[in-house]
Amino acid sequence: MHITVLRKVAVDFLVTNPSGYYLDVTGGAGGHAEEILKKLDLNGRLIVCDQDPKAVDLLSTKFSDSRVEVRRARFSEVFEKKENFDGILADLGISSNQLDDAQRGLSFLRDGPLDMRLNPNETETAAHVIMERSEEELANIFFHFGEERYSRKIAKAIVRVRAHQEFKTTFDLKEIVEKELGPLYRRQKIHPATRIFQALRIFVNDEMEELKKLLSGIKNHLSKGGRAVVISFHSLEDREVKKAFNEVVSSEGITQGFKRITKKPVVPTDLEIKENPRARSAKLRVLERRIT
């Protein structure tokens, strides 16, 4: 069961006008959207988006409230209607519902098709990437999107193995990673496949480019006084969020009409991490538009 990370904290930062117009670009299981609705009055409105058709179906069933509109959209599509919002929320984490679904192939903890697509309409699966990309391309994917220091070693091993074995399932990939990197990760806290699976998921879903488009759009679609609240879960995401916010905020705190509300990222409490270990790497940043 999915537990929404920083649920109340994020929404407390986000909703400053109970009658406002809000956008949740990562609807997921609807946890943040539920919290937003608690703060809106009868005139408030909420748009909830997700690129995953299963999530959209769940959200459409969950919210019969006339104040809510559910849309299927990627980050690069959420601003196509040229609307401005009093608050925009993005929770960049993968939901437990997706991670725990073996058919998604997102987790090395469950055996399933090596897929990883969040949007099933996309054509290239993780299996296709592993089987078709060159050794150099694979190494670059693992290094740039997973920050895997042994990227070249595992890429070389994959190319060697795929010459006589097809990578079809998550366990096919997990086993070769454990064999090649297991001894090198003996003293580390994470599983040797963690960064490899992260890198493939980011690459297959073009997550970093989508995030850049979202962050660019956020700055152009906030109303005066409106806030953007972004929750990231790994260093690549957080660096992009910090960079985008810093581009419109000076060291004095306000420039180009924006103010940084959180000087440092807000992180989960020890209690939240204990109740939901997947929250441990979350970082929340808030930007506010001061002028139109």
Summary of the structure (lengths in Angstrom):
residues: 292
radius of gyration: 19.9
end to end distance: 40.8
largest distance: 62.4
contacts: 935
relative contact order: 0.14
helix: 45%
strand: 16%
